[in-house]
């Protein structure tokens, strides 16, 4: 893909903006300011509903004729690579596609290390930046140039953290920075025409990957040697975990559905927990009842919410009670987690998410398939399949999805909520956790079959010990459980 503001103005031909949302409007306004807005032929949508927007026609993807006569601009925060693929599927030459370099988190982990970051306008809570990025003098001292973060504000001076500076907006030359983090969607227009390397971190915008961008940016700050060191920690701990559980040939994977409660309180089911490697995920980590009743061997923590400042008391509680369970986390979050909680170094395994063929993690390749994107399906079940040959699944109840539903909803076990260590609803409200979509729910329920079938080709056996609306689990229900 070409760069929107450095490459596009020098190319001849009519322009098409792929998208019709607020970002598409901003791009159109900027093109008008640049004197090339009159070249806009139409807006493009994959499946258009309206016929016109901003005084220009909307054309469906399948209706584009002579597709290589146009220059295409991708107006997407979340998934520009998908839009690029859609264009290529109808025959568009990739050289005719233009986008911002880093508006989404996609491929962000592979970008070159940045050393000068601008934040515009001032983030509501500067301590948020300090949590994710403010400690990099710890990593950079004596190795390379320390990270500098300039935050646009009308205050003078600098924060208590040496890496974070307060700078008046009029003194900021955005073009001089490696990266600009924009904290409000309406402020993008101030930056987009002077810098291609822009990320939106507006928690009020559902399309923004706010936390994911910050945690991934944190990982990009590390040197190659530092990344290798953390990878070795993960490999060593993974090997130790495999050795510790090798005498147990069964694993018990927990979802957080309502059926979990009846299962863990049924004395007739106790033998499953006694003889199995017990793997829980996400919300279970925040439950004192789970720690006491299930006694997990492994916590799998995929969601970014479990690494924000407000969640720190849960880790402190784990450390204080001497819980030696392993924590399996995204590899990009491992350095921050160990910086904040070095006591956990022998318990954490950083798992890389990688696009490619479906596979199970091994010490030589501590990774899972990024495409599955559900914590039980993509992390817990593959991990359990590495450790054991028989895998029991509990509490993955699924949900019913109706055509008229506007968003999907998972039902959770009430006991998890009553025994929370920190209030998750407050955290979700603060970070504007967007609801899951109906299409995601349906995709998850349909795609569970893929990972189970793959495991069965590897000699693994799967049973659901609780009833489920997920077809792949319903047909593997162990009736005498």
Protein Blocks (a to p, Z undefined) as FASTA:
>chain_A
ZZfklmmmmpgcddddedjbfklmmmmmmmmmnopmmmpmbdcdfbdfbfbeehiacddf
klpghkllpccddddfklmmlmmmmmmmnopafklpccdfklpmghklmpccdfbdcddd
ddfblmlmmmmmmmmmmmmgokbccdddddddfbecjdfblkbccddfklpcfklpmbdc
dfbfklmmmmmmmofbdcdfbfklmkbcfklmmmmmmmmmpcfklmmmmmmmmmmmmmmm
mmmmmmpcbdcdddfbfklmmmmmmmklmmmmmmpccddehjlmmpmklmmmnopabdcd
fblklmcfklmmmmmmmmmnopabdcdddfklmmmmmmmmmmlmmmcccddddedddddd
dfklgcddfklopaklmmmmmmmmmmpmbdcdehilbpaddfklcbdcddddfklmmmpf
bdfklmmmmnopacddfklmmmmmmmmmmmmmmmmmnopacddfbdcfbfklmmmccfkZ
Z
